[in-house]
Every structure is written in structure tokens, then in C-alpha cells.
Amino acid sequence: MRHEDHIALFIDSDNISHRALEGIINELSKYGVVNIRQAYGNWTKDNLKNWEEKLLEFAIKPIQQFDYSKQKNATDILMTIDAMDMLHTKRIDAFAFATSDSDFTPVVMRVQQEGIKVFGFGEKKTPKAFMAACSQFIFTEKLMNNYHSEQNEEEEVKKSIKKTTKDLKNDKWLLNLLRNAQEQTMDEHGWSNLATMGIYINNSSSFSPVNYGYKKLSNLLKSMDIFDIYMDEESKQMSVRDKNYKV
């Protein structure tokens, strides 16, 4: 994506902490301009009273939705309708959904059918179906490192710690993802261009290095210590090759 691309952010305030907003905006700003920012909820409820300051701070438009019944979530329905309307009426280069609710999985899949990238943000309890449907999914717990209070400072510090080399190597899903991406993009000498490898990973999964405590894929790969890494000083291009590769 180009940095001038337009991103529409839809926030399910019932399923996302207001403390994650800064991290979400900062993450999306790497990819484009978040010029549509809307948060949905019943703002008359006491449990959303802490949102007001954050909505003003990050210029997020609050969308009021009353609860018409206890069985149905009217907020989800309105958020879905607005997303579909914008899909067909506005020029949007990427969508972002901040929610831990799997009910938005069909919406994400519909947007993806139009060839539009979808960023997902949610808690670690988010169902795998929603995470897998997104182009990239990031746990909000990893985006709240700057929030501190006497009550939860210790907990948040623990969440911000990077995964160790041992932890990374024990993650079979991660190992398979990275090794497969490297094998699929390597040249006749076993080397893969890191940028090409990253594109393959983004096209085949909702992986993000942020979920492992790393801002960049290159930093995560260095910590894993399963690839040889070469930097071309002239082109500034990084290449990687499996340490077990036989020449």
C-alpha cells in the first residue's frame, strides 16, 4: 500500500478497549491516511463513559446505536451496513475493523472479494475465523504498551515483552509459515528477498510481527536464528536463507 492510501476504520466499542485506540491509529498510519474513523456503541451506557476523551483525542466520530432488544446486537448490524455502504460509494483503499466479535467475519470476507486489504484488531480471545479472514490481524494487547496505571502496570509490562528465541522456535505455526514462505520465494541458491517473502506472508495469512513483540519482520527473523541473513550494502535489500539449506 502507498502511504497516501485512504483507510476506513470501524470500531466496535463493546468489544475493544479505549486504551487500544492510540496503538491502532499508529499502526494504521504506517499504511495510509485513516480519514474515516467511526466508533459504534450505545453511548448512554456507563461502561463506555471512558471513551469520550479518546474519541476527541483521535478525532473519532461516535455513532450512537440504542439497544432495541437484548437478543440482537444493533451496533453490529449498523456497523456492517455502514461498511457495505462505504464499500460501494466511497474510494477506500483499505478497511480496518477493531472488534473481537466473529460476527464480522462475513463482512471482512466480502470486502476482501473486492480486492481491498482488511486490517483486523482484537483481543487474544478473538475467534480464529475472524483473524484468518483479515489480511493482517494484530492483538490489541500488544498495542497498549504505553498505557500505565497502578492497577495494571505490571500486567501490561508482561504483555509487551518480546517472545524469546526459544518461544519463537517452539511456535510450530510460526515456523511452518516462515519456512514455507522462504521456500516458495527462494532463488536457485536458496536465498529469498525479504520484501518478496513478506508479501507472500501477507497474501497467505493474517500474520503480523507485532503479535510477537517485534515491529518488523526482519527483527523477528534475526531473533529466531533459523535463517542466514545477508544485507546487500549497495541496494539495501535483505535476503534470508534457511540455515539447514544444503548448497
C-alpha positions in Angstrom: 0.0 0.0 0.0 1.0 3.6 -0.6 1.2 5.9 2.3 -1.4 8.3 0.7 -4.0 5.5 0.5 -7.3 6.0 2.3 -8.2 3.8 5.2 -11.7 3.5 6.8 -11.6 2.4 10.5 -14.7 0.9 12.1 -14.6 0.3 15.9 -16.9 -1.9 17.9 -16.7 -0.1 21.2 -18.4 -3.0 23.0 -15.6 -5.4 22.1 -12.5 -3.1 22.1 -10.8 -1.2 25.0 -10.4 2.5 24.5 -6.8 2.1 25.7 -6.0 0.4 22.4 -7.1 3.3 20.2 -3.7 5.1 20.1 -1.9 1.9 19.1 -4.5 1.1 16.4 -4.2 4.6 14.8 -0.4 4.5 15.0 -0.3 1.1 13.3 -2.7 2.0 10.5 -0.8 5.3 9.9 2.1 3.2 8.6 0.0 2.2 5.6 -2.0 5.3 4.8 -4.3 8.1 6.0 -7.0 7.0 8.3 -9.5 9.6 7.1 -12.7 7.7 8.2 -12.8 6.9 11.9 -16.1 5.7 13.4 -16.8 4.1 16.7 -20.1 2.4 17.3 -22.0 1.8 20.6 -24.7 2.9 22.9 -23.0 5.9 24.4 -25.7 6.3 27.0 -24.2 3.3 28.8 -21.9 3.8 31.8 -19.4 1.2 30.6 -18.5 3.5 27.6 -18.0 6.6 29.7 -14.2 6.4 29.4 -14.4 6.6 25.7 -15.2 10.3 25.4 -11.7 11.7 25.9 -10.2 9.2 23.5 -12.8 9.9 20.8 -12.0 13.6 21.0 -8.2 13.0 21.1 -8.1 10.9 17.9 -10.9 12.6 16.0 -13.1 9.5 16.0 -16.8 10.0 15.1 -19.1 8.3 17.7 -22.1 6.6 16.1 -25.0 6.2 18.5 -27.0 3.0 18.4 -29.6 2.1 21.0 -30.2 -1.5 22.1 -33.5 -2.4 20.5 -33.5 -5.8 22.2 -31.3 -7.9 24.5 -31.0 -10.8 22.0 -29.7 -8.8 19.0 -26.7 -6.5 18.8 -27.9 -3.5 16.9 -24.4 -2.0 17.0 -23.0 -4.8 14.9 -25.8 -4.5 12.3 -25.3 -0.7 11.9 -21.6 -1.1 11.6 -22.0 -3.7 8.9 -24.5 -1.6 7.0 -22.2 1.4 7.0 -19.1 -0.7 6.0 -21.1 -2.1 3.0 -22.3 1.4 2.0 -18.8 2.8 2.0 -17.5 -0.2 0.1 -19.7 0.8 -2.9 -20.0 4.6 -2.5 -16.5 5.9 -1.4 -13.0 5.5 -2.6 -11.4 3.4 0.1 -8.1 1.6 -0.3 -8.3 -0.4 2.9 -10.7 -1.2 5.7 -9.9 -1.7 9.3 -12.2 -3.4 11.8 -11.5 -3.2 15.5 -13.5 -5.9 17.2 -13.2 -9.3 18.9 -16.6 -10.4 17.5 -16.6 -13.2 15.0 -19.9 -11.9 13.6 -17.9 -9.5 11.4 -16.2 -12.4 9.5 -18.6 -12.3 6.6 -18.1 -8.5 6.2 -14.4 -8.9 6.1 -14.6 -11.7 3.5 -17.0 -9.6 1.4 -14.5 -6.7 1.4 -11.7 -9.0 0.5 -13.6 -10.2 -2.5 -13.3 -6.7 -3.9 -9.5 -6.9 -3.7 -9.4 -4.5 -0.8 -7.0 -5.1 2.1 -8.5 -5.5 5.6 -6.7 -4.9 8.8 -8.1 -6.5 11.9 -7.6 -5.6 15.6 -9.0 -7.5 18.5 -8.2 -9.2 21.8 -6.5 -12.6 22.1 -9.9 -14.2 22.7 -10.9 -13.2 19.1 -12.2 -16.3 17.2 -9.7 -17.7 14.7 -12.2 -17.4 11.8 -12.2 -13.6 12.1 -8.5 -13.4 12.4 -7.9 -15.7 9.4 -10.3 -13.6 7.3 -8.3 -10.4 7.7 -5.3 -9.5 5.6 -3.4 -8.8 8.8 -4.6 -9.2 12.4 -3.0 -7.6 15.4 -3.8 -8.3 19.1 -4.8 -5.1 20.9 -3.0 -6.3 24.0 0.2 -5.7 22.0 -0.8 -2.1 21.2 -1.4 -0.9 24.8 2.2 -0.8 25.9 2.1 2.9 26.5 -0.8 2.7 28.9 0.1 2.6 32.6 -1.7 2.7 35.9 -1.1 1.4 39.3 -3.7 -1.3 38.8 -2.5 -2.8 35.6 1.1 -1.6 35.0 2.7 -5.0 35.9 0.2 -6.8 33.6 0.8 -4.5 30.7 4.6 -4.7 31.0 4.4 -8.5 30.9 2.3 -8.3 27.7 4.8 -6.0 26.0 7.8 -8.4 26.4 9.1 -9.8 23.2 8.9 -13.5 22.6 12.3 -15.2 23.2 14.2 -17.2 20.7 13.1 -20.4 22.4 9.4 -19.3 22.4 9.6 -18.4 18.7 11.2 -21.7 17.8 8.5 -23.6 19.8 5.7 -22.0 17.8 5.0 -24.6 15.2 2.5 -22.4 13.3 5.0 -19.6 13.0 7.9 -21.9 12.0 5.8 -23.5 9.3 4.6 -20.1 8.0 8.0 -18.6 7.7 9.8 -21.7 6.3 7.1 -22.2 3.7 7.2 -18.5 2.7 11.0 -18.7 2.4 10.9 -21.9 0.3 8.2 -20.5 -2.0 10.2 -17.3 -2.8 13.8 -18.6 -2.8 16.1 -18.4 -5.9 18.3 -21.2 -7.2 20.8 -20.6 -4.5 18.2 -20.8 -1.7 18.1 -17.1 -0.9 14.8 -15.2 -0.6 14.4 -11.4 -0.8 12.9 -10.3 2.5 10.4 -7.9 0.9 9.2 -10.6 -1.5 8.9 -13.1 1.4 6.9 -10.5 3.4 4.5 -10.0 0.5 4.0 -13.8 0.3 3.3 -14.0 4.0 0.8 -11.1 3.8 -1.0 -12.7 0.9 -1.3 -16.1 2.6 -2.0 -15.3 6.2 -3.1 -12.7 8.8 0.4 -12.7 10.4 1.9 -9.6 12.0 5.3 -9.5 13.8 3.7 -7.1 16.3 1.9 -10.0 17.9 5.3 -11.4 18.8 6.6 -8.2 20.2 8.5 -7.1 17.1 7.9 -4.1 14.9 9.5 -5.6 11.8 9.6 -9.0 10.2 13.4 -8.7 9.9 13.9 -8.2 13.6 11.7 -11.3 14.3 13.7 -13.4 11.9 17.0 -12.3 13.5 15.7 -13.3 16.9 14.5 -16.7 15.7 18.0 -17.6 14.5 16.9 -20.2 11.9 17.8 -18.2 8.8 21.1 -16.9 7.5 20.6 -13.1 6.8 22.5 -11.1 4.2 22.3 -7.4 3.6 23.3 -6.0 0.2 25.0 -2.7 1.1 24.5 -1.3 -2.4 20.8 -2.0 -2.8 20.0 -2.1 0.9 18.0 -5.3 0.2 17.9 -8.0 2.8 17.9 -11.7 1.8 17.4 -14.8 4.0 18.2 -18.5 3.6 17.4 -21.4 5.9 20.4 -22.4 7.9 19.7 -26.0 7.1 19.8 -25.3 3.3 22.3 -27.6 1.6 24.3 -25.9 -1.2 
